[in-house]
Every structure is written in C-alpha cells, then in structure tokens.
C-alpha cells in the first residue's frame, strides 16, 4: 500500500548536534528570489510559518487560507498541506520534532498540546513585534551555537507558544476556570481523534480515554464548537479519507481498510453522505 508522501527535517553538516530535530530558516533566504510552491504532502514534525510580510495561499487539511502580512501558520505532525508563498515574503520557518521540545517537565508537553490545534492566526502591531523578536533571538542562537544553545532555543520556543496561547485566549475570552477546563478537554479530545481515528470511532471510547462521561464530552463540544462528539468523529474520518484519496494512489478498498472498514460499500455510502461525492469522484474532481 502506498503511503502519503512524508517530508522530514533535512540535516546539514552545520547542525550535527541537532540530528535533524530542529531548524529555523529566514524566509527571504529560503525563497532565494523565487516563489515557493509545495505540492500536497505531510510532515513528521511540527511546522511553523511566521510571516512579517507575505502573499500567496496555504491549504491545511483541505482548508484554504490566504497569506497576508503578520500571518502565523502552525501544523502538527501528520497534517496534509500545500503551499504557494510568493517572492518578497519575509519572516521565519521553524521546524522541530516532538522529542526536541518535550522535556521531563510535563508543562512543555501541555503547552505544545495547547498550540497544536492553532492552524492559523493573525497578529497585529506590538503582538507580532514581540513574536518576531523571540524568533530573531532563536535564529541567532541557532546560528551561533554557543554553549547551552539548545536549551535557550527550547526556552524561547516555550515563550513563543505561551504568547500564542495568551493571544488566542484573549480573543476567545476564555479567562474563567470552567472555560479553560472545557478548552483543555476539547484539545485532548481532538488530539485523541488524530491518533486513534482509524481504530476508535465511538463516543464512549473517547469519553473513557478522557475519564469523563459521554454527557460531559457532548456538553464540551457543543459549547465550544456547536458540534456533537459524533459529528467531530465523522469529520476526522472524512478528513483522513480525503488525505488518503488526494495524497496517495491507494485503491478505495485499501483506504477503507486503512480506516478500519471491512465493508467497502458502507465506507462509500458514508463518504458520499458527508461529501456528496463517491470516493472516486472526489479524487477525480479535486486531485
């Protein structure tokens, strides 16, 4: 069975200590006076695109975003995307493996989980300047590689993520404890869906993993997203189906099997119910 094309962080001779686990690049130097055009693919690492100036388009998991100034895109491992970034764009591209940022401190893991579902945000004025200054310092440490530079990079990544979470919370007015708890449970649920969707498709299974009742899980998703847990499960099944259809040459029966469906006819009916297309028609129309 063919796999979705997966890209890895490229290791260079200048960064042997990082073993292909972290990189930061200046966008202007990366473009080298040309447009950057990347076809549909996925990564096995976190990918953060921070643009002081930018134009083009960025499609993440089949949601298209227009690129403009002060845009920040964050993708977690496994997400599918394609990118057109126009010449003249400036900013940074940060890439890192999960293990690079994780430490024995569970707070770092919690922080990464909090930001991992922020695919896009836009910051204006002092908000973006503060983030830009953090990234400039990370780039400086990355290039100079003085003693302890990796820990300095990780610490500044934490500050960057904390700022990102704060600004998202300010926009959503999620300052009270109840809303923070609901948001944390929602993020955990979405992370579990990403990992387990091919094997677990029942609301009760995810409620058990979260150690909450199905009633509580339903209240959290309805309040936060105005969707039931079942609707979110179905959305993730369809999302992974689209990833497989557009980024691989696998047959529909292979994709159905990958997603845990023994009955290909049921899978085809399920896909058409939620997209108005059969899997083959979707592939032919959108590939």
DOKELUM-298988 format. One line per field, with one value per residue: residue in one letter; x, y, z of N, C-alpha, C in turn; residue number from 1. Coordinates in steps of 0.001 Angstrom, whole numbers, plus 500000, padded with zeros to 6 digits. Layout:
<recs>
residuo <- [A ...] $
n_c1 <- [X ...] $
n_c2 <- [Y ...] $
n_c3 <- [Z ...] $
ca_c1 <- [X ...] $
ca_c2 <- [Y ...] $
ca_c3 <- [Z ...] $
c_c1 <- [X ...] $
c_c2 <- [Y ...] $
c_c3 <- [Z ...] $
num <- [NUM ...] $
</recs>
This chain:
<recs>
residuo <- [X X X X X X X X X X X X X X X X X X X X X X X X X X X X X X X X X X X X X X X X X X X X X X X X X X X X X X X X X X X X X X X X X X X X X X X X X X X X X X X X X X X X X X X X X X X X X X X X X X X X X X X X X X X X X X X X X X X X X X X X X X X X X X X X X X X X X X X X X X X X X X X X X X X X X X X X X X X X X X X X X X X X X X X X X X X X X X X X X X X X X X X X X X X X X X X X X X X X X X X X X X X X X X X X X X X X X X X X X X X X X X X X X X X X X X X X X X X X X X X X X X X X X X X X X X X X X X X X X X X X X X X X X X X X X X X X X X X X X X X X X X X X X X X] $
n_c1 <- [500842 500614 502049 501103 502943 505691 507552 510763 512752 515507 518832 521880 525425 526216 524784 525119 524655 521962 520732 518795 516478 515577 515074 515521 514687 515406 512967 513276 515846 515387 513521 515023 514794 512690 509378 507900 506687 504854 503697 500887 501437 502727 504132 506532 506964 506686 505574 506065 505120 505952 505091 506203 505867 503841 502443 500219 499005 497808 497018 495656 494940 492848 491534 491555 493751 494273 497352 498747 500195 501762 500943 500547 501185 500607 501406 500794 502458 501628 499506 498082 499244 499471 501387 501759 503984 504747 507392 509261 508104 508610 510064 509971 510696 510011 510906 510452 511030 508831 510068 512216 511265 509879 510379 511443 509747 506385 504891 505804 504929 502185 501887 502631 500589 498435 498875 498853 496590 496125 495916 496051 496656 496391 498358 498597 500453 502063 501839 502698 505301 506505 506525 508132 510581 511282 511679 513777 515819 515967 516867 519393 520690 520606 522266 524737 525373 526386 527520 525041 523015 520838 519036 518418 517071 514829 513644 512933 511187 509127 508299 507382 505200 503605 502885 501381 499239 498137 497222 495335 493503 492725 491341 489209 488076 488403 488826 487917 487837 486150 485786 488426 488979 487154 488187 490697 489962 488656 490781 492367 490613 490460 493108 493269 491494 492934 495002 493775 491718 491498 491023 489291 485990 483807 481857 481808 484239 486139 485323 485880 488693 489258 488403 485882 482292 480053 478076 479287 481350 479869 478633 480866 481880 479659 479297 481750 482259 479827 479101 478428 480131 480039 479733 482213 483897 483078 483844 486635 487095 486315 488150 490645 490117 490021 492649 494003 492891 493659 496387 497624 497966 496382 493937 490341 489316 491596 491973 489641 490114 492396 491220 489743 487422 485652 483680 483461 481398 479809 481600 481859 479218 479060 481049 479994 477622 478529 479998 478860 479994 481218 484053 485850 484911 485402 488200 488833 487755 489035 491749] $
n_c2 <- [498807 502185 505071 508242 510969 511844 514309 515021 516653 518228 517428 519190 519597 521615 521477 519172 518429 518680 516677 516544 517381 519915 523062 526430 528877 531748 533356 534997 534318 531642 531611 532740 534646 533568 532158 529992 526847 524242 521008 518885 517310 515732 516104 514747 516224 519228 522255 525556 528537 531799 534953 538095 539788 538808 536877 534851 531471 529027 525811 523816 520685 520648 523018 526249 528988 532426 534034 536672 539755 539462 536892 533734 530348 527145 523800 520479 517260 514997 516347 517375 519407 522078 524581 527886 530320 533586 535319 537803 537651 537727 536605 533790 530260 527643 524446 521401 518298 516357 515224 516912 519235 518289 517742 516504 517931 518203 520383 521479 519656 519916 522555 522396 520785 522517 524493 523073 522820 525204 526272 528584 532038 535600 538353 541661 544775 545484 542902 541106 542082 541388 538588 538313 539269 537282 535101 536028 536002 533270 532377 533583 532206 529647 529889 530697 528799 528548 527534 525571 526267 524824 524499 527142 527731 526013 527115 529648 528932 527977 530388 531686 530017 530320 533020 532841 531208 532847 535048 533871 533045 535512 536552 534812 535170 533357 533233 532306 529634 527431 527589 527295 524689 523270 523909 522694 519978 519682 520070 517871 515833 516285 515767 513059 512046 512486 510662 508169 507647 505740 503368 503711 504706 505369 507388 506758 505455 507500 509187 507532 507425 510016 510070 511054 511523 510575 512432 514732 515106 515630 518032 519699 519770 520770 523272 524532 524221 523947 521454 517939 515208 512962 514122 515390 513168 511925 513941 513786 511235 511599 513574 512182 510314 511945 512861 510474 509871 512013 512308 509912 506975 504908 502292 502470 500432 499788 502121 502176 499921 500787 502708 501180 499904 497133 496647 497752 498904 500139 502082 503666 504647 506073 508035 509419 510384 512384 514093 514395 513213 510247 508294 507892 509803 512137 512078 512264 514745 516624 516197] $
n_c3 <- [500000 499115 500688 502146 500940 502911 504492 505903 508433 507118 507635 508032 507457 509086 511412 513177 515844 516268 514900 512829 514137 514719 513138 511971 509661 507689 505875 503595 502672 502230 500128 498071 495964 494490 493932 496360 495864 496973 496598 497540 500628 503637 506980 509361 511565 513607 512126 511593 510225 510039 509164 508442 506278 503596 500874 498957 499086 501418 502041 504464 505577 503720 504074 502941 503238 502870 502410 504168 505465 508691 509361 510957 510757 511982 512050 513032 513346 510703 509529 506406 503750 501306 499670 498463 498343 497849 496142 497841 500279 503823 506927 509139 509100 511124 512219 513936 515642 517706 519981 520366 521603 523812 527264 530510 532001 532383 531762 529395 527514 527820 526977 524274 523357 523691 521738 519421 517869 516718 513756 512252 512732 513106 513869 514999 515077 518155 519130 517094 516753 519158 519013 516763 517677 519507 517799 516218 518089 518614 516107 516078 518196 517115 514888 516007 517970 520663 523980 525535 523788 522724 524862 525310 522953 523211 525501 524582 522560 524159 525341 523053 522362 524650 524439 522103 522912 524926 523429 521782 523745 524767 522599 522480 524913 527067 529927 532378 534847 534231 531457 530638 531475 529861 527353 527480 527708 525278 523477 524143 523355 520559 519896 520562 518666 516305 516604 517004 515181 513150 514415 516597 516847 518331 520517 523236 523606 523436 525492 527646 527446 528176 530700 531412 531348 528649 528437 529538 527664 525367 526148 526305 523631 522278 523477 522925 520128 518924 517985 517971 519683 517992 515478 515206 515235 512847 511057 511263 510270 507610 506911 507094 505136 502843 502845 502241 499736 498063 498398 497959 495870 496516 496289 496633 498244 499717 501157 502654 504225 505600 507206 508871 507988 507099 505294 502190 500717 502636 503544 501221 500995 503389 502991 500777 501846 503531 501937 499463 497300 495695 496798 494587 492740 494164 494297 491528 490859 492455 492629] $
ca_c1 <- [500000 501390 501852 501084 504309 506068 508826 511499 513651 516789 520004 523030 526701 526400 523980 525136 524164 520500 520310 517570 515334 515138 515687 514832 515199 514937 512137 513843 516954 514832 512896 516119 514261 511725 508199 507962 505477 504924 502510 500274 502306 502625 505413 506601 507451 505908 505937 505511 505448 505672 505326 506068 505228 503576 501318 500108 497922 498256 495908 495969 493834 491802 491017 492456 493982 495038 498524 498961 501171 501567 500267 501251 500601 501220 500930 501322 502818 500547 498569 498368 499155 500176 501743 502324 504469 505264 508654 509077 507643 509674 509684 510737 510135 510513 510543 511067 510424 508172 511019 513127 510670 509476 511376 510852 508721 505120 504317 506158 504035 500862 501947 502633 499239 497546 499050 498917 495380 496018 496495 496277 496241 496950 498684 498916 501158 503030 501733 503588 506681 507015 506808 509244 511809 511601 512188 515095 516767 516135 517721 520740 521222 520727 523427 525985 525592 527216 527207 523667 522102 519598 518128 517964 516076 513612 513034 512303 510013 508073 507784 506619 503924 502802 502320 500362 498079 497542 496505 494138 492561 492188 490347 488036 487593 488331 489647 487466 488313 485283 486089 489767 488866 486482 489109 491725 489366 488414 492071 492745 489726 490890 494383 492960 490899 494003 495832 493033 490514 491412 490649 488209 485009 482661 481966 482112 485663 486900 484960 486643 490084 489351 487902 484675 481100 479670 477287 480246 482040 478903 478459 482088 481978 478534 479549 482951 482239 478452 479058 478450 481321 479862 479998 483656 484472 482812 484678 488008 487112 486271 489428 491676 489757 490455 494110 494408 492446 494352 497839 498140 497323 495723 492587 489322 489228 492761 491721 488613 490775 493253 490368 489085 486131 485686 482654 483769 480144 479407 482519 481491 477969 479388 481789 479095 476664 479146 480683 478075 480780 481829 485493 486486 484520 486136 489593 488918 487375 489844 493197] $
ca_c2 <- [500000 503415 505961 509665 511489 512429 515009 515024 517791 517935 517714 519674 519417 522714 521285 517759 518204 518672 515384 516674 517501 521311 524033 527698 529478 533056 533135 535687 533494 530371 531811 532971 535406 532771 531686 528634 526086 522892 520209 518238 516368 515850 516096 514002 517201 520472 523181 526871 529561 533105 535870 539534 540183 537578 536738 533505 530685 527888 524895 522876 519730 520991 524350 527178 530273 533428 534501 538116 540198 539114 535599 532632 529036 526094 522468 519375 516113 514226 517153 517499 520804 522538 525971 528787 531506 534455 536046 539060 537349 537731 536008 532624 528921 526847 523037 520620 517030 516400 514893 518025 520205 517624 517533 515813 518831 517956 521647 521688 518803 520544 523761 522000 520308 523673 525253 522190 522916 526556 526205 529914 533234 536843 539269 542999 545716 545040 541450 540446 542520 540606 537250 538433 539426 535963 534266 536555 535524 531830 532251 533955 531075 528527 530121 530825 527506 528663 526535 525562 526917 524070 524823 528517 527638 525409 528080 530705 528332 527971 531760 531918 529297 530948 534231 532434 530749 534015 535890 533135 533090 536868 536726 533983 535491 532129 533506 531671 528265 526464 527618 526750 523237 522778 524038 521663 518688 519675 519880 516469 515030 516439 515064 511628 511725 512451 509481 506907 507627 504536 502204 504035 505586 505510 508464 506174 505130 508725 509632 506691 507864 511310 509883 511850 510864 510991 513661 515825 515320 516261 519416 520436 520014 521618 524633 525095 524184 523738 520176 516794 514377 512103 514933 515588 511881 511763 514895 513278 510101 512171 514252 511195 509743 512904 512813 509256 509915 513025 512275 508587 506291 503723 501986 502798 499328 499901 503248 501713 499017 501621 503420 500226 499476 495861 496715 498891 499553 501029 503215 504524 505332 507019 509147 510191 511069 513552 514962 514415 512562 508960 508489 508019 511087 513168 512024 512731 516143 517534 515897] $
ca_c3 <- [500000 499063 501818 501866 500955 504193 504465 507163 508581 506480 508459 507281 508151 510029 512614 513533 517195 516285 514333 512063 515043 514786 512230 511766 508432 507270 504682 502437 502180 501777 498816 497117 494814 493734 494656 496887 495528 497514 496329 498694 501338 505083 507689 510616 512531 513705 511053 511917 509234 510635 508054 508670 505030 502863 499945 498413 499670 502206 502301 505537 505733 502759 504359 502274 503901 502126 503147 504171 506449 510102 509437 511600 510485 512782 511688 513818 512501 510110 508761 504978 503305 500118 499929 497469 499037 496800 496286 498561 501631 504834 508198 509569 509062 512239 512120 515010 516012 519011 521041 520603 522529 525054 528302 531648 532521 531698 531322 527991 526735 527885 526160 522876 523055 523607 520497 518254 517046 516165 512416 511675 513455 512586 514954 514525 515928 519151 519279 516143 517017 520283 518495 515823 518461 520061 516710 515837 519088 518367 514918 516496 518961 516179 514023 516760 518634 521852 524994 526037 522834 522523 525958 525072 521887 523777 526416 523793 521926 525185 525443 521821 522466 525703 523852 521134 523682 525578 522465 521380 524848 524851 521533 522752 526248 527842 531096 533608 535039 533543 530032 530452 531597 528666 526232 527635 527383 523839 522802 524357 522519 519167 519759 520561 517362 515305 516815 517121 514355 512313 515231 517539 516208 519208 521505 524546 523675 523699 526835 528574 527406 528846 532068 531629 530806 527302 528610 529701 526391 524475 526592 525966 522185 521869 523948 522299 518660 518471 517284 518873 519510 516809 514289 515125 514840 511415 510330 511226 509345 506265 506694 506799 503832 501821 502812 501544 498346 497282 498561 497644 494739 497056 495857 497635 499219 500595 502054 503594 505157 506448 508146 509746 507445 506378 504252 501329 500307 503731 503531 500090 501353 504456 502400 499920 502718 504168 500968 498214 496257 495990 496926 493276 492156 494907 493829 490134 490758 493267 492583] $
c_c1 <- [500884 501064 501751 502526 504614 507444 509436 512348 515008 517931 521151 524294 526932 525675 523961 524546 522644 519907 518982 516335 514805 515825 514854 515490 514604 514197 512744 514969 516436 514206 513937 515607 513311 510493 508483 506628 505665 503611 502060 501206 502032 504021 505358 507126 506493 506475 505262 506028 505003 506054 505116 505400 504977 502397 501371 498929 498501 497031 496351 494765 492602 491017 492018 492522 494732 496183 498609 499886 500756 500751 501158 500484 501343 500578 501582 501660 501583 499558 499045 498293 499831 500283 502246 502684 505217 506594 508391 508568 508840 509154 510572 509954 510812 510002 511212 510298 509852 509171 511994 512568 510271 510662 510727 509751 507428 504467 504626 505266 502627 500819 501894 501254 498280 497651 498881 497689 495124 496674 496827 495861 496936 497159 499092 499784 502165 503000 502682 505042 507303 507392 508025 510572 512250 512245 513563 516164 517027 517065 519179 521407 521492 521976 524743 526362 526606 526769 525763 522637 520793 518576 517592 516877 514757 512876 512314 511126 508838 507452 506927 505243 503020 502138 501189 499086 497378 496697 495264 493087 491937 491111 489067 487419 487431 489176 489174 487825 487483 485603 487474 489742 488231 487411 490190 491186 489082 489704 492551 491913 490166 492216 494169 492342 491979 494794 495062 491895 490390 490948 489457 487263 483771 482904 482362 483592 486489 486566 485739 488107 490287 488907 486758 483495 480833 478845 478218 480949 481125 478712 479664 482140 480849 478779 480691 482820 480837 478326 479056 479757 481232 480155 481500 484375 484285 483666 486110 488125 487151 487593 490517 491397 490236 491979 494587 494060 493280 495868 498439 497442 496605 494322 491605 489208 490410 492565 490677 489227 491675 492443 489548 487720 486302 484747 482898 482513 479667 480291 482165 480222 478226 480083 480860 478082 477235 479827 479896 478837 481092 483329 486196 486164 485258 487579 489727 488649 488343 491327 493873] $
c_c2 <- [501253 504287 507395 510175 512215 513078 515021 516293 517414 518352 518181 519455 520497 522470 519823 517476 518095 517432 515466 516849 518926 522116 525307 528366 530868 532890 533796 534872 532180 530501 532043 533587 534609 532488 530289 527951 524651 522173 519506 517193 516510 515750 515143 514907 518388 521498 524515 527891 530907 534175 537321 540174 538908 537690 535340 532785 529465 527042 523858 521985 520184 522244 525359 528501 531191 533899 536021 538477 539791 537834 534576 531347 527992 524756 521423 518204 515381 515036 517269 518965 520977 524054 526654 530079 532376 535110 537406 538864 537318 537134 534823 531337 528112 525419 522282 519329 517147 516192 516031 518964 519570 517514 516716 516652 518661 519239 521913 520857 519395 521778 523424 521495 521481 524397 524388 522253 524341 526534 527576 530993 534436 537793 540613 543744 545089 543531 540714 540829 541699 539199 537276 538543 538089 535085 534730 536067 534027 531611 532569 532805 529879 528671 530128 529543 527597 527640 526690 526112 526166 524379 526241 528518 527085 526386 529192 530192 528305 529359 532098 531263 529901 532219 533899 531994 531926 534825 535189 533205 534470 537103 535970 534269 534259 532264 532783 530201 527251 526414 527043 525224 522650 522819 522960 520287 518579 519416 518443 515552 515091 515733 513555 511198 511577 511149 508179 506719 506372 503326 502461 505058 505811 506605 507909 505857 506365 509302 508839 507123 509167 511243 510838 511086 511338 512276 514873 516151 516024 517736 520269 520761 520918 523071 525281 525238 524070 522489 519059 516035 513480 512867 515157 514306 511671 512707 514394 512055 510613 512865 513262 510508 510642 512918 511627 509325 510871 512918 510897 508055 505029 503540 502269 501686 499347 501023 502866 500806 499800 502322 502487 499765 498185 495872 497949 499633 500530 502269 504184 505315 506408 508254 510031 510978 512373 514499 515185 513825 511133 509195 508685 509357 512227 513229 512619 514220 517096 517297 516779] $
c_c3 <- [500000 500263 501346 501916 502258 504062 505864 507235 508003 507393 507568 508107 509204 511353 513051 514903 517255 515625 513585 512909 515161 513698 512241 510578 508234 505940 503445 501826 501612 500391 497725 495816 493941 494588 495212 496597 495999 497250 497612 499310 502830 505694 508873 511732 512594 512730 511368 510911 509799 509624 508480 507453 504234 501915 499355 499038 500374 502532 503324 505770 504964 503139 503820 503025 502953 503004 503036 505325 507867 510274 510137 511324 511307 512434 512565 512890 511986 509306 507311 504579 501952 500207 498674 498191 498037 497175 496937 499969 502578 506137 508506 509316 510162 512095 513275 515243 517425 520135 521339 521663 523853 526011 529402 532293 531730 531207 529853 527085 526686 526986 524682 522454 522864 522266 519248 517366 516559 514791 511841 512664 512841 513756 514385 515536 516863 519345 518357 516394 518138 519831 517575 516563 519065 518990 516243 516812 518923 517166 515259 517255 518053 515316 514802 517500 519781 522893 525501 525068 522636 523618 525820 524002 522433 524691 525653 522967 522903 525320 524231 521911 523534 525178 522880 521851 524347 524612 521927 522480 524986 523804 521827 524115 527113 529102 532347 533624 534277 532055 529755 530534 530335 527460 526283 527271 525889 523079 522949 523465 521051 518913 519719 519241 516303 515386 516611 516121 513496 513100 516152 516931 517068 520245 522864 524697 524033 525072 527878 528615 528174 530304 532405 531034 529391 527357 528734 528393 525401 524843 526202 524479 521693 522266 523181 520793 518064 517598 518320 518700 518276 515526 514113 514733 513335 510580 510210 510315 507906 505939 506339 505466 502706 501703 501987 500057 497499 497353 498335 496396 495210 496482 496995 498673 500180 501614 503096 504652 506122 507535 509034 509279 506650 505185 503400 500896 501376 503741 502411 500404 502411 503877 501562 500743 503247 503191 499681 497035 496674 496151 495586 492626 492843 494427 492428 490015 491423 493184 491545] $
num <- [1 2 3 4 5 6 7 8 9 10 11 12 13 14 15 16 17 18 19 20 21 22 23 24 25 26 27 28 29 30 31 32 33 34 35 36 37 38 39 40 41 42 43 44 45 46 47 48 49 50 51 52 53 54 55 56 57 58 59 60 61 62 63 64 65 66 67 68 69 70 71 72 73 74 75 76 77 78 79 80 81 82 83 84 85 86 87 88 89 90 91 92 93 94 95 96 97 98 99 100 101 102 103 104 105 106 107 108 109 110 111 112 113 114 115 116 117 118 119 120 121 122 123 124 125 126 127 128 129 130 131 132 133 134 135 136 137 138 139 140 141 142 143 144 145 146 147 148 149 150 151 152 153 154 155 156 157 158 159 160 161 162 163 164 165 166 167 168 169 170 171 172 173 174 175 176 177 178 179 180 181 182 183 184 185 186 187 188 189 190 191 192 193 194 195 196 197 198 199 200 201 202 203 204 205 206 207 208 209 210 211 212 213 214 215 216 217 218 219 220 221 222 223 224 225 226 227 228 229 230 231 232 233 234 235 236 237 238 239 240 241 242 243 244 245 246 247 248 249 250 251 252 253 254 255 256 257 258 259 260 261 262 263 264 265 266 267 268 269 270 271 272 273 274 275 276 277 278 279 280 281 282 283 284 285 286 287] $
</recs>
